[in-house]
Amino acid sequence: MLVERGLRVLNVEAVGDAYAIASNYLRRSGAIADTFVTNERLLQIIVEMFQRGEMNKLKLANKAIVQFEAATLITS
C-alpha cells in the first residue's frame, strides 16, 4: 500500500512538471494567455499521454506542445 501511494505521488509529479514546462513555453510563445488559470486542453493532452504510458516529463511536455500547437493551427 505504501509503495502504491509512493508511485501515485511520483505520477502526479511527472504530470505536474510536464504541465509546468509546456505551459511556460506556450505562454512565452503567446499560444496561451499569461494567466495562472490552468489550460484544460493542455492538461488533458498530458494526462492522456501519461495514461498511455509516457512517464518522462520532458517527453510529455514536448509532445503536448506539438499536439497543442497543431490543434491550434487547425482550428485557427
Secondary structure, DSSP 8 states (H G I E B T S, - for coil): -HHHHHHHHHHHHHHHHHHHHHHHHHHHHTSS-SSSS--HHHHHHHHHHHHTT---HHHHHHHHHHHHHHHHHHH-
